[in-house]
Every structure is written in structure tokens, then in C-alpha cells.
Amino acid sequence: MPQPDHIVKIPLPELDSLDEDTKEYFSVCEENLGMVPNVLRAYTGNIEKFRNFTAFYNKLMLDEEDCNLTKLEREMIAVVVSSANRCYYCLVAHGQAVRQLSGDPQLGEMMVMNYRVAELDERTHTMLDFAWKLTKSPHDIGDVDRDGLRNVGFVEQDIFDICDTTAFFNYTNRMAHGLDMMPNADYHEMNR
């Protein structure tokens, strides 16, 4: 059964009405990804927020200079947060990214369903447990949790980045739920 074919449940501007910078950004997406992710189309409902969102996302998830976490670790956090929040959009899109970056389709599925069944090292499990707890019961995070990250080798900047990534995906999950955002159907078949 195919998923619904809408992007979001609010009207979006027509692609040809978008400014040239946005059209060019979408052209780069098409070239690099083979599609324009629906989350980007969703943000065209407010072009200024689209620009802020894309700049923040690119810095958070793609930057390799200011972040010690690997792209795979950041994507794993995205999936664990999205699993805790049951965010269909992000589970599909970022589950695919885990499959791609890890080269392991089963890992992508485990991350989506229950990251605890994956045979991950202690460092990665500790990071993902922290992200889960920060998502499900943020008021319970304390020094013992941050010390747990330090004890498996994370430094202060890493702890900041783990929190930043976790917080960002809690935000995007809520946007996706609120707008009934659907992922691009292409993600379902990729990297299997």
C-alpha cells in the first residue's frame, strides 16, 4: 500500500513561484540526491525559515570541521530521537541515511525499530541512550548522564553536539507531526 501522496497538509507555494536562490538550492539537491527532500518543500511555506532551516541542518548534519561526531553517529541520533517520537518522516528519511552511511540495511532497520538490539559498541550505545533519555524525559538528565558520555570517550564539544542533534530532531519531529509531513517515497527503496 503506498503512503499518502501529499507533502504536508497546508498549501505550499508552487515551485515556479520560488525565488532563484531556492530554485538553485533545489537544483543542487536534485543533482546530489536525485530528489528534493519533502522537508525542504515543506519549509518553502516561509522562505526566511527555509533559509535558516537549511543553514542550520547543513551545519549540524554535514559539517565535518566543527563536529567530532561522524555523519553516521549524527544520523543514528536522528533515528533514535525519531523512533522515540514515532516520527514517520524522519524514520524513513534518516533510516535510509543510516543504511547508506553504514552500508548495512539491517542496521538501518534496527535503528528505526529498536536501536538496543543492534550490536553496537559501548560508546555508541551510551550516546544513543543519552539521546533517547533527553527525548523521552529531558528533565531527568543530570551529571551522571553527562559523566556516562565522558566515561566512554566523549569530550565536552561532543556532549554539546549530541545535545544539539537530539534537540534539533525533537524540533523537526514536531514539525513533521504537526504538518503531517510525508517523506519522499524514493527513500523506501534506497540502500536495501
PLY file of the C-alpha trace (Angstrom):
ply
format ascii 1.0
element vertex 192
property float x
property float y
property float z
element edge 191
property int vertex1
property int vertex2
end_header
0.00 0.00 0.00
1.55 3.33 -0.96
1.82 6.13 1.55
-0.32 9.25 1.09
0.96 11.44 -1.74
0.82 14.85 -0.06
3.92 16.67 1.19
2.19 18.45 4.08
-1.39 19.29 4.96
-1.05 23.03 4.33
-0.79 24.81 0.97
2.75 25.36 -0.33
3.89 27.82 -2.98
4.28 26.49 -6.50
7.88 25.62 -7.40
7.96 28.13 -10.25
6.99 30.94 -7.85
10.05 30.42 -5.63
12.99 32.81 -5.72
16.07 31.96 -7.79
18.23 31.07 -4.76
15.71 28.48 -3.60
15.32 27.07 -7.10
19.11 26.78 -7.36
19.27 25.05 -3.96
16.65 22.57 -5.16
18.64 22.02 -8.35
21.69 21.07 -6.26
19.50 18.67 -4.25
18.29 17.05 -7.45
21.87 16.72 -8.68
23.28 15.33 -5.42
20.33 13.35 -4.06
18.22 12.68 -7.12
15.29 14.47 -5.47
14.26 17.45 -3.39
13.52 16.15 0.12
9.92 16.91 1.06
11.04 18.55 4.29
12.65 21.27 2.18
9.49 21.74 0.14
7.58 21.97 3.42
9.76 24.84 4.60
9.03 26.87 1.47
5.88 27.89 3.32
8.18 30.52 4.88
11.28 31.26 2.78
13.18 33.00 5.59
12.65 29.97 7.82
13.60 27.72 4.88
16.96 29.53 4.68
17.51 29.29 8.43
16.48 25.62 8.49
18.77 24.61 5.63
21.73 26.55 7.02
21.27 25.01 10.46
20.69 21.49 9.11
23.76 21.67 6.85
25.96 22.90 9.70
24.59 20.34 12.16
24.47 17.25 9.97
27.04 17.74 7.21
29.84 19.80 8.76
32.95 17.77 9.46
35.16 20.58 10.75
33.28 21.76 13.84
31.93 18.38 14.95
33.76 15.28 16.16
30.69 13.09 15.70
30.65 11.17 12.46
27.82 11.67 9.99
26.67 8.15 10.83
26.59 8.92 14.57
24.52 12.05 13.91
22.13 10.10 11.68
21.83 7.39 14.32
20.85 10.06 16.86
18.28 11.41 14.38
16.75 7.95 14.03
16.72 7.18 17.75
15.04 10.51 18.54
12.56 9.93 15.73
11.86 6.42 16.98
11.12 7.77 20.46
8.79 10.34 18.88
7.33 7.93 16.28
8.09 10.40 13.51
7.30 8.64 10.26
9.02 11.24 8.06
12.35 11.17 9.90
12.35 7.41 10.46
12.04 6.85 6.73
14.46 9.58 5.62
17.13 9.16 8.30
16.74 5.39 8.44
17.77 5.47 4.78
20.77 7.66 5.68
21.88 5.11 8.30
21.58 2.34 5.69
23.63 4.38 3.25
26.35 5.57 5.62
26.78 2.22 7.37
26.41 0.08 4.26
24.16 -2.12 6.41
20.43 -2.25 5.62
19.77 -4.28 8.77
21.35 -1.62 10.97
19.06 0.98 9.42
16.03 -1.17 10.26
17.24 -1.88 13.81
17.78 1.82 14.43
14.21 2.54 13.30
12.58 -0.24 15.31
14.75 -0.64 18.41
18.35 0.53 18.47
19.04 -1.59 21.55
19.01 -4.82 19.50
21.87 -3.60 17.31
25.33 -4.90 18.19
26.93 -1.51 18.77
29.96 -0.66 20.85
29.51 0.74 24.35
30.36 4.28 23.24
27.61 4.32 20.61
25.04 2.69 22.91
25.80 5.26 25.62
25.37 8.11 23.13
22.05 6.72 21.87
20.79 6.01 25.41
21.53 9.65 26.24
19.65 10.88 23.15
16.68 8.63 23.99
16.55 9.88 27.59
16.96 13.52 26.53
13.98 12.98 24.21
11.70 10.97 26.50
12.49 12.51 29.90
14.70 15.59 29.45
14.06 16.75 32.99
15.83 13.62 34.27
19.15 14.35 32.53
21.85 15.06 35.08
25.56 14.92 35.77
25.53 11.13 35.87
24.33 11.08 32.24
26.96 13.56 31.05
29.60 11.66 33.04
28.46 8.47 31.33
29.27 10.09 27.99
32.67 11.24 29.25
33.43 7.75 30.61
33.16 6.26 27.10
35.37 8.89 25.49
33.15 11.83 24.59
34.59 15.28 25.26
32.69 18.45 26.12
32.20 19.52 22.49
30.83 16.06 21.69
28.32 16.33 24.53
27.20 19.68 23.14
26.85 18.16 19.66
24.90 15.16 20.96
22.50 17.53 22.75
22.28 19.83 19.72
21.47 16.98 17.34
18.96 15.47 19.75
17.23 18.81 20.27
17.10 19.57 16.54
15.37 16.30 15.72
12.88 16.74 18.53
12.02 20.04 16.84
11.80 18.61 13.32
9.76 15.63 14.52
7.20 18.01 15.96
7.07 19.99 12.72
6.61 16.77 10.75
3.82 15.58 13.07
2.10 18.96 13.13
2.11 19.33 9.33
1.51 15.62 8.59
4.72 15.66 6.53
5.28 12.69 4.22
8.76 11.51 3.21
9.73 11.13 -0.43
8.62 7.66 -1.50
12.08 7.13 -3.06
13.62 6.67 0.40
11.81 3.35 0.91
13.79 1.59 -1.81
17.20 3.14 -1.29
20.23 1.27 0.10
18.47 -2.04 0.67
0 1
1 2
2 3
3 4
4 5
5 6
6 7
7 8
8 9
9 10
10 11
11 12
12 13
13 14
14 15
15 16
16 17
17 18
18 19
19 20
20 21
21 22
22 23
23 24
24 25
25 26
26 27
27 28
28 29
29 30
30 31
31 32
32 33
33 34
34 35
35 36
36 37
37 38
38 39
39 40
40 41
41 42
42 43
43 44
44 45
45 46
46 47
47 48
48 49
49 50
50 51
51 52
52 53
53 54
54 55
55 56
56 57
57 58
58 59
59 60
60 61
61 62
62 63
63 64
64 65
65 66
66 67
67 68
68 69
69 70
70 71
71 72
72 73
73 74
74 75
75 76
76 77
77 78
78 79
79 80
80 81
81 82
82 83
83 84
84 85
85 86
86 87
87 88
88 89
89 90
90 91
91 92
92 93
93 94
94 95
95 96
96 97
97 98
98 99
99 100
100 101
101 102
102 103
103 104
104 105
105 106
106 107
107 108
108 109
109 110
110 111
111 112
112 113
113 114
114 115
115 116
116 117
117 118
118 119
119 120
120 121
121 122
122 123
123 124
124 125
125 126
126 127
127 128
128 129
129 130
130 131
131 132
132 133
133 134
134 135
135 136
136 137
137 138
138 139
139 140
140 141
141 142
142 143
143 144
144 145
145 146
146 147
147 148
148 149
149 150
150 151
151 152
152 153
153 154
154 155
155 156
156 157
157 158
158 159
159 160
160 161
161 162
162 163
163 164
164 165
165 166
166 167
167 168
168 169
169 170
170 171
171 172
172 173
173 174
174 175
175 176
176 177
177 178
178 179
179 180
180 181
181 182
182 183
183 184
184 185
185 186
186 187
187 188
188 189
189 190
190 191
